[in-house]
């Protein structure tokens, strides 16, 4: 009787293993039928194209080139603290305490730089919003430099820089 039960158990165990193996084979056949090589190639190609486009957009927005003192200089946009006009020229000030003078109008620089990172605060100044240290009346502090805010632009400047991030007592 014991041998009979062991034999039956062994047969059922073998049957279960065979069924699991058949199920695995049928699932793999079904997956292989779904995976068309052209579909995979086209999908991967689309992914690579999108990644290249995103990388290209980041590269275009990460830096600019300017002419200054007879040289062409690469200036990273995130390093620019503020721009100051000097007649037909613009001083570009950076976090590295560099000050580049270039023959470009402030209006043209305002159009070239990303609007979400820079804003006009006076007819002579364009500032990087990320580098604002503090606001006091009609002054903006960027590092140790005080920059005047135009009376006509004051409310717009405060709203753009502070937004809804001001924490005050109620």
N, CA and C atoms as an extended XYZ file, in Angstrom:
510
Properties=species:S:1:pos:R:3:atomname:S:1:resname:S:1:resid:I:1 pbc="F F F"
N         0.814       -1.194        0.000 N   UNK     1
C         0.000        0.000        0.000 CA  UNK     1
C         0.867        1.272        0.000 C   UNK     1
N         1.894        1.267        0.776 N   UNK     2
C         2.776        2.418        0.852 CA  UNK     2
C         3.445        2.674       -0.487 C   UNK     2
N         3.902        1.617       -1.112 N   UNK     3
C         4.519        1.752       -2.427 CA  UNK     3
C         3.524        2.292       -3.445 C   UNK     3
N         2.297        1.865       -3.333 N   UNK     4
C         1.262        2.338       -4.237 CA  UNK     4
C         1.051        3.855       -4.073 C   UNK     4
N         0.954        4.335       -2.820 N   UNK     5
C         0.749        5.751       -2.542 CA  UNK     5
C         1.940        6.595       -3.019 C   UNK     5
N         3.133        6.073       -2.797 N   UNK     6
C         4.330        6.795       -3.246 CA  UNK     6
C         4.339        6.887       -4.758 C   UNK     6
N         3.970        5.795       -5.405 N   UNK     7
C         3.914        5.775       -6.866 CA  UNK     7
C         2.880        6.778       -7.385 C   UNK     7
N         1.709        6.823       -6.760 N   UNK     8
C         0.659        7.760       -7.148 CA  UNK     8
C         1.131        9.210       -6.935 C   UNK     8
N         1.769        9.455       -5.784 N   UNK     9
C         2.271       10.799       -5.491 CA  UNK     9
C         3.303       11.233       -6.533 C   UNK     9
N         4.184       10.298       -6.885 N   UNK    10
C         5.217       10.579       -7.874 CA  UNK    10
C         4.590       10.889       -9.246 C   UNK    10
N         3.570       10.149       -9.650 N   UNK    11
C         2.891       10.375      -10.926 CA  UNK    11
C         2.198       11.739      -10.946 C   UNK    11
N         1.522       12.096       -9.845 N   UNK    12
C         0.853       13.396       -9.776 CA  UNK    12
C         1.873       14.539       -9.796 C   UNK    12
N         2.965       14.319       -9.082 N   UNK    13
C         4.017       15.342       -9.061 CA  UNK    13
C         4.598       15.538      -10.460 C   UNK    13
N         4.825       14.451      -11.159 N   UNK    14
C         5.354       14.514      -12.526 CA  UNK    14
C         4.337       15.184      -13.458 C   UNK    14
N         3.066       14.876      -13.289 N   UNK    15
C         2.009       15.478      -14.099 CA  UNK    15
C         1.956       17.003      -13.870 C   UNK    15
N         2.080       17.436      -12.617 N   UNK    16
C         2.070       18.864      -12.300 CA  UNK    16
C         3.274       19.548      -12.950 C   UNK    16
N         4.440       18.951      -12.875 N   UNK    17
C         5.640       19.518      -13.485 CA  UNK    17
C         5.496       19.624      -14.999 C   UNK    17
N         4.928       18.585      -15.598 N   UNK    18
C         4.708       18.613      -17.050 CA  UNK    18
C         3.741       19.733      -17.440 C   UNK    18
N         2.680       19.927      -16.665 N   UNK    19
C         1.703       20.966      -16.954 CA  UNK    19
C         2.345       22.360      -16.805 C   UNK    19
N         3.164       22.534      -15.770 N   UNK    20
C         3.842       23.814      -15.587 CA  UNK    20
C         4.790       24.098      -16.743 C   UNK    20
N         5.494       23.063      -17.194 N   UNK    21
C         6.424       23.225      -18.315 CA  UNK    21
C         5.670       23.594      -19.591 C   UNK    21
N         4.527       22.942      -19.851 N   UNK    22
C         3.722       23.264      -21.027 CA  UNK    22
C         3.195       24.690      -20.951 C   UNK    22
N         2.790       25.125      -19.754 N   UNK    23
C         2.290       26.480      -19.580 CA  UNK    23
C         3.395       27.503      -19.859 C   UNK    23
N         4.599       27.233      -19.392 N   UNK    24
C         5.729       28.133      -19.640 CA  UNK    24
C         6.028       28.202      -21.133 C   UNK    24
N         6.020       27.072      -21.803 N   UNK    25
C         6.293       27.040      -23.240 CA  UNK    25
C         5.216       27.810      -23.999 C   UNK    25
N         3.956       27.608      -23.648 N   UNK    26
C         2.881       28.303      -24.357 CA  UNK    26
C         2.951       29.814      -24.117 C   UNK    26
N         3.304       30.237      -22.899 N   UNK    27
C         3.453       31.672      -22.624 CA  UNK    27
C         4.603       32.274      -23.427 C   UNK    27
N         5.706       31.550      -23.529 N   UNK    28
C         6.844       32.076      -24.288 CA  UNK    28
C         6.522       32.153      -25.781 C   UNK    28
N         5.781       31.186      -26.283 N   UNK    29
C         5.374       31.229      -27.693 CA  UNK    29
C         4.459       32.437      -27.924 C   UNK    29
N         3.535       32.652      -26.989 N   UNK    30
C         2.627       33.782      -27.109 CA  UNK    30
C         3.386       35.109      -27.068 C   UNK    30
N         4.380       35.228      -26.174 N   UNK    31
C         5.189       36.446      -26.105 CA  UNK    31
C         6.003       36.645      -27.378 C   UNK    31
N         6.551       35.583      -27.901 N   UNK    32
C         7.324       35.685      -29.142 CA  UNK    32
C         6.448       36.148      -30.304 C   UNK    32
N         5.215       35.715      -30.330 N   UNK    33
C         4.302       36.150      -31.380 CA  UNK    33
C         3.982       37.641      -31.252 C   UNK    33
N         3.944       38.135      -30.017 N   UNK    34
C         3.641       39.557      -29.803 CA  UNK    34
C         4.825       40.450      -30.143 C   UNK    34
N         6.035       39.968      -29.991 N   UNK    35
C         7.235       40.767      -30.184 CA  UNK    35
C         7.692       40.726      -31.635 C   UNK    35
N         7.201       41.651      -32.391 N   UNK    36
C         7.625       41.789      -33.766 CA  UNK    36
C         8.933       42.572      -33.787 C   UNK    36
N         9.972       42.106      -34.467 N   UNK    37
C        11.255       42.818      -34.446 CA  UNK    37
C        11.155       44.244      -35.002 C   UNK    37
N        10.300       44.466      -35.961 N   UNK    38
C        10.150       45.814      -36.513 CA  UNK    38
C         9.523       46.755      -35.489 C   UNK    38
N         8.570       46.224      -34.735 N   UNK    39
C         7.946       47.023      -33.691 CA  UNK    39
C         8.982       47.444      -32.657 C   UNK    39
N         9.819       46.517      -32.230 N   UNK    40
C        10.868       46.829      -31.253 CA  UNK    40
C        11.842       47.862      -31.807 C   UNK    40
N        12.266       47.669      -33.033 N   UNK    41
C        13.221       48.594      -33.642 CA  UNK    41
C        12.647       50.003      -33.727 C   UNK    41
N        11.407       50.115      -34.190 N   UNK    42
C        10.770       51.426      -34.310 CA  UNK    42
C        10.586       52.093      -32.944 C   UNK    42
N        10.210       51.312      -31.946 N   UNK    43
C        10.030       51.866      -30.603 CA  UNK    43
C        11.345       52.387      -30.042 C   UNK    43
N        12.391       51.611      -30.150 N   UNK    44
C        13.703       52.039      -29.663 CA  UNK    44
C        14.199       53.263      -30.429 C   UNK    44
N        13.978       53.279      -31.722 N   UNK    45
C        14.397       54.415      -32.531 CA  UNK    45
C        13.678       55.697      -32.091 C   UNK    45
N        12.380       55.611      -31.828 N   UNK    46
C        11.621       56.770      -31.356 CA  UNK    46
C        12.125       57.267      -30.001 C   UNK    46
N        12.457       56.330      -29.123 N   UNK    47
C        12.978       56.712      -27.805 CA  UNK    47
C        14.295       57.458      -27.957 C   UNK    47
N        15.202       56.953      -28.792 N   UNK    48
C        16.494       57.605      -28.985 CA  UNK    48
C        16.338       58.994      -29.613 C   UNK    48
N        15.405       59.133      -30.543 N   UNK    49
C        15.176       60.436      -31.173 CA  UNK    49
C        14.686       61.445      -30.130 C   UNK    49
N        13.747       61.034      -29.264 N   UNK    50
C        13.243       61.942      -28.230 CA  UNK    50
C        14.338       62.322      -27.245 C   UNK    50
N        15.175       61.367      -26.872 N   UNK    51
C        16.279       61.673      -25.956 CA  UNK    51
C        17.258       62.652      -26.584 C   UNK    51
N        17.562       62.465      -27.868 N   UNK    52
C        18.471       63.383      -28.556 CA  UNK    52
C        17.876       64.787      -28.643 C   UNK    52
N        16.567       64.883      -28.905 N   UNK    53
C        15.916       66.193      -28.976 CA  UNK    53
C        15.938       66.898      -27.633 C   UNK    53
N        15.666       66.147      -26.553 N   UNK    54
C        15.697       66.751      -25.222 CA  UNK    54
C        17.106       67.206      -24.879 C   UNK    54
N        18.092       66.404      -25.227 N   UNK    55
C        19.483       66.762      -24.951 CA  UNK    55
C        19.865       68.008      -25.753 C   UNK    55
N        19.410       68.090      -26.988 N   UNK    56
C        19.689       69.256      -27.823 CA  UNK    56
C        19.061       70.512      -27.256 C   UNK    56
N        17.831       70.408      -26.731 N   UNK    57
C        17.169       71.573      -26.136 CA  UNK    57
C        17.897       72.039      -24.885 C   UNK    57
N        18.385       71.088      -24.080 N   UNK    58
C        19.118       71.462      -22.877 CA  UNK    58
C        20.412       72.162      -23.249 C   UNK    58
N        21.092       71.656      -24.279 N   UNK    59
C        22.354       72.268      -24.681 CA  UNK    59
C        22.131       73.687      -25.167 C   UNK    59
N        21.038       73.936      -25.911 N   UNK    60
C        20.765       75.271      -26.424 CA  UNK    60
C        20.456       76.243      -25.295 C   UNK    60
N        19.900       75.776      -24.195 N   UNK    61
C        19.503       76.650      -23.110 CA  UNK    61
C        20.531       76.706      -21.988 C   UNK    61
N        21.620       75.987      -22.056 N   UNK    62
C        22.555       75.949      -20.936 CA  UNK    62
C        23.607       77.043      -21.003 C   UNK    62
N        23.895       77.586      -22.171 N   UNK    63
C        24.947       78.589      -22.280 CA  UNK    63
C        24.727       79.477      -23.505 C   UNK    63
N        25.462       80.585      -23.507 N   UNK    64
C        25.480       81.482      -24.661 CA  UNK    64
C        26.931       81.830      -24.954 C   UNK    64
N        27.176       82.298      -26.145 N   UNK    65
C        28.501       82.795      -26.505 CA  UNK    65
C        28.393       84.296      -26.742 C   UNK    65
N        29.371       85.036      -26.224 N   UNK    66
C        29.392       86.487      -26.418 CA  UNK    66
C        30.775       86.907      -26.897 C   UNK    66
N        30.815       88.046      -27.581 N   UNK    67
C        32.089       88.645      -27.970 CA  UNK    67
C        32.448       89.680      -26.923 C   UNK    67
N        33.661       89.562      -26.363 N   UNK    68
C        34.121       90.505      -25.353 CA  UNK    68
C        35.633       90.617      -25.433 C   UNK    68
N        36.136       91.832      -25.548 N   UNK    69
C        37.583       92.085      -25.633 CA  UNK    69
C        38.259       91.300      -26.750 C   UNK    69
N        37.610       91.208      -27.896 N   UNK    70
C        38.191       90.517      -29.041 CA  UNK    70
C        38.158       89.002      -28.934 C   UNK    70
N        37.506       88.466      -27.920 N   UNK    71
C        37.415       87.012      -27.737 CA  UNK    71
C        35.947       86.594      -27.773 C   UNK    71
N        35.728       85.330      -28.082 N   UNK    72
C        34.391       84.753      -27.981 CA  UNK    72
C        34.378       83.921      -26.705 C   UNK    72
N        33.479       84.268      -25.795 N   UNK    73
C        33.458       83.668      -24.467 CA  UNK    73
C        32.158       82.899      -24.267 C   UNK    73
N        32.294       81.707      -23.701 N   UNK    74
C        31.126       80.887      -23.359 CA  UNK    74
C        30.689       81.259      -21.941 C   UNK    74
N        29.433       81.652      -21.807 N   UNK    75
C        28.886       82.036      -20.509 CA  UNK    75
C        27.692       81.120      -20.220 C   UNK    75
N        27.755       80.424      -19.098 N   UNK    76
C        26.646       79.559      -18.711 CA  UNK    76
C        25.505       80.417      -18.168 C   UNK    76
N        24.309       80.139      -18.619 N   UNK    77
C        23.137       80.944      -18.263 CA  UNK    77
C        22.902       80.936      -16.756 C   UNK    77
N        23.095       79.793      -16.111 N   UNK    78
C        22.870       79.719      -14.671 CA  UNK    78
C        23.923       80.491      -13.876 C   UNK    78
N        25.048       80.838      -14.498 N   UNK    79
C        26.091       81.605      -13.818 CA  UNK    79
C        25.851       83.114      -13.885 C   UNK    79
N        24.974       83.559      -14.771 N   UNK    80
C        24.716       85.000      -14.920 CA  UNK    80
C        23.887       85.482      -13.737 C   UNK    80
N        24.371       86.540      -13.049 N   UNK    81
C        23.625       87.100      -11.922 CA  UNK    81
C        22.745       88.266      -12.379 C   UNK    81
N        23.327       89.193      -13.144 N   UNK    82
C        22.529       90.286      -13.697 CA  UNK    82
C        23.254       90.903      -14.884 C   UNK    82
N        22.489       91.638      -15.686 N   UNK    83
C        23.028       92.344      -16.848 CA  UNK    83
C        22.733       93.824      -16.659 C   UNK    83
N        23.701       94.648      -17.036 N   UNK    84
C        23.580       96.095      -16.869 CA  UNK    84
C        23.925       96.772      -18.182 C   UNK    84
N        23.106       97.703      -18.595 N   UNK    85
C        23.339       98.369      -19.862 CA  UNK    85
C        24.319       99.534      -19.695 C   UNK    85
N        25.075       99.759      -20.747 N   UNK    86
C        25.994      100.898      -20.816 CA  UNK    86
C        25.924      101.418      -22.247 C   UNK    86
N        24.936      102.257      -22.509 N   UNK    87
C        24.639      102.749      -23.867 CA  UNK    87
C        24.364      101.584      -24.804 C   UNK    87
N        25.223      101.365      -25.805 N   UNK    88
C        24.997      100.267      -26.750 CA  UNK    88
C        25.598       98.952      -26.263 C   UNK    88
N        26.250       98.968      -25.130 N   UNK    89
C        26.917       97.789      -24.591 CA  UNK    89
C        26.133       97.228      -23.409 C   UNK    89
N        26.459       95.976      -23.063 N   UNK    90
C        25.868       95.333      -21.892 CA  UNK    90
C        26.988       94.702      -21.084 C   UNK    90
N        26.969       94.935      -19.776 N   UNK    91
C        27.849       94.229      -18.849 CA  UNK    91
C        27.117       92.976      -18.386 C   UNK    91
N        27.765       91.830      -18.551 N   UNK    92
C        27.208       90.567      -18.064 CA  UNK    92
C        28.004       90.184      -16.822 C   UNK    92
N        27.334       90.166      -15.673 N   UNK    93
C        27.969       89.832      -14.399 CA  UNK    93
C        27.652       88.380      -14.048 C   UNK    93
N        28.671       87.651      -13.569 N   UNK    94
C        28.489       86.229      -13.256 CA  UNK    94
C        28.784       85.962      -11.783 C   UNK    94
N        28.455       84.767      -11.342 N   UNK    95
C        28.702       84.374       -9.950 CA  UNK    95
C        30.192       84.252       -9.661 C   UNK    95
N        31.010       84.169      -10.693 N   UNK    96
C        32.456       84.064      -10.532 CA  UNK    96
C        33.110       85.436      -10.449 C   UNK    96
N        32.297       86.479      -10.276 N   UNK    97
C        32.747       87.872      -10.200 CA  UNK    97
C        33.335       88.366      -11.518 C   UNK    97
N        33.056       87.665      -12.618 N   UNK    98
C        33.476       88.127      -13.945 CA  UNK    98
C        32.492       89.191      -14.413 C   UNK    98
N        33.011       90.134      -15.175 N   UNK    99
C        32.161       91.177      -15.748 CA  UNK    99
C        32.563       91.334      -17.204 C   UNK    99
N        31.719       90.827      -18.104 N   UNK   100
C        32.009       90.846      -19.542 CA  UNK   100
C        31.255       91.990      -20.198 C   UNK   100
N        31.958       92.775      -21.008 N   UNK   101
C        31.348       93.868      -21.756 CA  UNK   101
C        31.179       93.415      -23.200 C   UNK   101
N        29.961       93.498      -23.704 N   UNK   102
C        29.690       93.050      -25.067 CA  UNK   102
C        28.811       94.059      -25.793 C   UNK   102
N        28.989       94.143      -27.098 N   UNK   103
C        28.246       95.101      -27.926 CA  UNK   103
C        26.922       94.483      -28.357 C   UNK   103
N        25.965       94.491      -27.434 N   UNK   104
C        24.622       93.964      -27.661 CA  UNK   104
C        23.680       94.807      -26.818 C   UNK   104
N        22.465       95.008      -27.285 N   UNK   105
C        21.516       95.786      -26.487 CA  UNK   105
C        20.912       94.916      -25.388 C   UNK   105
N        20.478       95.548      -24.331 N   UNK   106
C        19.837       94.828      -23.233 CA  UNK   106
C        18.529       94.194      -23.699 C   UNK   106
N        17.843       94.874      -24.591 N   UNK   107
C        16.584       94.342      -25.134 CA  UNK   107
C        16.830       93.034      -25.891 C   UNK   107
N        17.920       93.004      -26.667 N   UNK   108
C        18.252       91.782      -27.407 CA  UNK   108
C        18.613       90.649      -26.439 C   UNK   108
N        19.358       90.962      -25.388 N   UNK   109
C        19.714       89.943      -24.398 CA  UNK   109
C        18.467       89.429      -23.681 C   UNK   109
N        17.529       90.312      -23.416 N   UNK   110
C        16.274       89.922      -22.766 CA  UNK   110
C        15.504       88.921      -23.636 C   UNK   110
N        15.555       89.115      -24.956 N   UNK   111
C        14.872       88.206      -25.870 CA  UNK   111
C        15.593       86.865      -25.971 C   UNK   111
N        16.917       86.868      -25.852 N   UNK   112
C        17.707       85.643      -26.012 CA  UNK   112
C        17.716       84.766      -24.761 C   UNK   112
N        17.662       85.364      -23.590 N   UNK   113
C        17.730       84.596      -22.347 CA  UNK   113
C        16.354       84.043      -21.981 C   UNK   113
N        16.308       82.907      -21.270 N   UNK   114
C        15.017       82.306      -20.903 CA  UNK   114
C        14.194       83.227      -19.992 C   UNK   114
N        12.957       83.447      -20.371 N   UNK   115
C        12.095       84.371      -19.639 CA  UNK   115
C        11.731       83.859      -18.251 C   UNK   115
N        11.775       82.562      -18.037 N   UNK   116
C        11.458       82.020      -16.717 CA  UNK   116
C        12.614       82.199      -15.730 C   UNK   116
N        13.801       82.546      -16.227 N   UNK   117
C        14.961       82.721      -15.351 CA  UNK   117
C        15.392       84.177      -15.197 C   UNK   117
N        15.012       85.039      -16.137 N   UNK   118
C        15.461       86.436      -16.133 CA  UNK   118
C        14.276       87.379      -16.247 C   UNK   118
N        14.426       88.541      -15.613 N   UNK   119
C        13.363       89.534      -15.740 CA  UNK   119
C        13.947       90.940      -15.699 C   UNK   119
N        13.274       91.818      -16.400 N   UNK   120
C        13.659       93.224      -16.448 CA  UNK   120
C        13.136       93.891      -15.188 C   UNK   120
N        14.003       94.608      -14.453 N   UNK   121
C        13.581       95.291      -13.240 CA  UNK   121
C        13.728       96.805      -13.359 C   UNK   121
N        14.432       97.229      -14.392 N   UNK   122
C        14.701       98.654      -14.610 CA  UNK   122
C        15.116       98.777      -16.064 C   UNK   122
N        15.083       99.962      -16.603 N   UNK   123
C        15.487      100.070      -18.010 CA  UNK   123
C        16.978       99.810      -18.188 C   UNK   123
N        17.740       99.831      -17.091 N   UNK   124
C        19.174       99.563      -17.157 CA  UNK   124
C        19.563       98.161      -16.689 C   UNK   124
N        18.629       97.404      -16.098 N   UNK   125
C        18.997       96.129      -15.476 CA  UNK   125
C        18.066       94.981      -15.880 C   UNK   125
N        18.690       93.834      -16.071 N   UNK   126
C        18.002       92.560      -16.283 CA  UNK   126
C        18.630       91.609      -15.272 C   UNK   126
N        17.816       90.976      -14.427 N   UNK   127
C        18.367       90.156      -13.347 CA  UNK   127
C        18.018       88.684      -13.515 C   UNK   127
N        18.831       87.840      -12.898 N   UNK   128
C        18.528       86.416      -12.804 CA  UNK   128
C        17.698       86.210      -11.542 C   UNK   128
N        16.514       85.691      -11.681 N   UNK   129
C        15.604       85.508      -10.548 CA  UNK   129
C        16.217       84.574       -9.510 C   UNK   129
N        16.965       83.581       -9.939 N   UNK   130
C        17.541       82.600       -9.015 CA  UNK   130
C        18.619       83.191       -8.110 C   UNK   130
N        19.213       84.304       -8.490 N   UNK   131
C        20.320       84.869       -7.715 CA  UNK   131
C        19.893       86.024       -6.807 C   UNK   131
N        18.598       86.290       -6.716 N   UNK   132
C        18.117       87.359       -5.831 CA  UNK   132
C        18.291       86.896       -4.392 C   UNK   132
N        19.010       87.734       -3.612 N   UNK   133
C        19.264       87.399       -2.205 CA  UNK   133
C        18.196       87.994       -1.304 C   UNK   133
N        17.832       89.264       -1.539 N   UNK   134
C        16.774       89.884       -0.749 CA  UNK   134
C        16.194       91.087       -1.482 C   UNK   134
N        14.998       91.485       -1.052 N   UNK   135
C        14.292       92.649       -1.581 CA  UNK   135
C        14.095       93.626       -0.432 C   UNK   135
N        14.324       94.903       -0.715 N   UNK   136
C        14.130       95.922        0.315 CA  UNK   136
C        13.653       97.202       -0.365 C   UNK   136
N        12.376       97.499       -0.205 N   UNK   137
C        11.814       98.698       -0.835 CA  UNK   137
C        11.957       98.626       -2.348 C   UNK   137
N        12.682       99.578       -2.913 N   UNK   138
C        12.899       99.601       -4.361 CA  UNK   138
C        14.277       99.062       -4.726 C   UNK   138
N        14.828       98.179       -3.905 N   UNK   139
C        16.150       97.606       -4.162 CA  UNK   139
C        16.088       96.091       -4.167 C   UNK   139
N        16.895       95.521       -5.057 N   UNK   140
C        17.110       94.072       -5.092 CA  UNK   140
C        18.577       93.854       -4.778 C   UNK   140
N        18.855       92.877       -3.928 N   UNK   141
C        20.229       92.534       -3.604 CA  UNK   141
C        20.583       91.237       -4.301 C   UNK   141
N        21.602       91.308       -5.140 N   UNK   142
C        22.147       90.118       -5.792 CA  UNK   142
C        23.602       90.063       -5.344 C   UNK   142
N        23.901       89.120       -4.454 N   UNK   143
C        25.210       89.124       -3.824 CA  UNK   143
C        25.296       90.374       -2.967 C   UNK   143
N        26.351       91.164       -3.145 N   UNK   144
C        26.503       92.425       -2.418 CA  UNK   144
C        26.104       93.631       -3.268 C   UNK   144
N        25.558       93.390       -4.444 N   UNK   145
C        25.200       94.462       -5.361 CA  UNK   145
C        23.744       94.866       -5.160 C   UNK   145
N        23.524       96.176       -5.043 N   UNK   146
C        22.169       96.715       -4.939 CA  UNK   146
C        21.727       97.160       -6.325 C   UNK   146
N        20.535       96.729       -6.718 N   UNK   147
C        19.988       97.092       -8.024 CA  UNK   147
C        18.632       97.745       -7.800 C   UNK   147
N        18.442       98.921       -8.440 N   UNK   148
C        17.178       99.650       -8.306 CA  UNK   148
C        16.071       98.946       -9.079 C   UNK   148
N        14.879       98.984       -8.503 N   UNK   149
C        13.683       98.489       -9.176 CA  UNK   149
C        12.913       99.701       -9.668 C   UNK   149
N        12.498       99.678      -10.912 N   UNK   150
C        11.692      100.754      -11.482 CA  UNK   150
C        10.361      100.847      -10.744 C   UNK   150
N         9.887      102.078      -10.513 N   UNK   151
C         8.602      102.256       -9.826 CA  UNK   151
C         7.473      101.586      -10.603 C   UNK   151
N         7.531      101.644      -11.917 N   UNK   152
C         6.457      101.067      -12.734 CA  UNK   152
C         6.494       99.535      -12.727 C   UNK   152
N         7.671       98.946      -12.501 N   UNK   153
C         7.799       97.485      -12.524 CA  UNK   153
C         7.810       96.853      -11.135 C   UNK   153
N         7.772       97.676      -10.074 N   UNK   154
C         7.950       97.179       -8.710 CA  UNK   154
C         6.959       96.060       -8.356 C   UNK   154
N         5.675       96.284       -8.553 N   UNK   155
C         4.670       95.265       -8.198 CA  UNK   155
C         4.860       93.985       -8.998 C   UNK   155
N         5.142       94.135      -10.272 N   UNK   156
C         5.367       92.963      -11.122 CA  UNK   156
C         6.606       92.191      -10.670 C   UNK   156
N         7.669       92.900      -10.291 N   UNK   157
C         8.905       92.265       -9.831 CA  UNK   157
C         8.652       91.506       -8.534 C   UNK   157
N         7.998       92.148       -7.583 N   UNK   158
C         7.703       91.493       -6.314 CA  UNK   158
C         6.850       90.243       -6.529 C   UNK   158
N         5.846       90.345       -7.366 N   UNK   159
C         4.972       89.205       -7.631 CA  UNK   159
C         5.735       88.060       -8.295 C   UNK   159
N         6.586       88.389       -9.246 N   UNK   160
C         7.331       87.350       -9.958 CA  UNK   160
C         8.360       86.669       -9.072 C   UNK   160
N         9.034       87.440       -8.245 N   UNK   161
C        10.092       86.856       -7.418 CA  UNK   161
C         9.512       86.155       -6.198 C   UNK   161
N         8.601       86.790       -5.502 N   UNK   162
C         8.066       86.217       -4.266 CA  UNK   162
C         6.927       85.247       -4.554 C   UNK   162
N         6.025       85.646       -5.427 N   UNK   163
C         4.871       84.800       -5.741 CA  UNK   163
C         4.061       84.524       -4.489 C   UNK   163
N         3.760       83.259       -4.255 N   UNK   164
C         3.002       82.869       -3.057 CA  UNK   164
C         3.917       82.195       -2.027 C   UNK   164
N         5.206       82.487       -2.079 N   UNK   165
C         6.171       81.837       -1.197 CA  UNK   165
C         6.520       82.652        0.039 C   UNK   165
N         5.848       83.785        0.235 N   UNK   166
C         6.133       84.633        1.386 CA  UNK   166
C         5.465       84.028        2.614 C   UNK   166
N         6.260       83.757        3.629 N   UNK   167
C         5.747       83.233        4.878 CA  UNK   167
C         5.721       84.386        5.865 C   UNK   167
N         4.551       84.709        6.357 N   UNK   168
C         4.430       85.820        7.306 CA  UNK   168
C         3.405       85.475        8.367 C   UNK   168
N         3.439       86.229        9.431 N   UNK   169
C         2.531       86.005       10.550 CA  UNK   169
C         1.118       86.408       10.180 C   UNK   169
N         0.171       85.631       10.636 N   UNK   170
C        -1.237       85.940       10.340 CA  UNK   170
C        -1.909       86.571       11.524 C   UNK   170
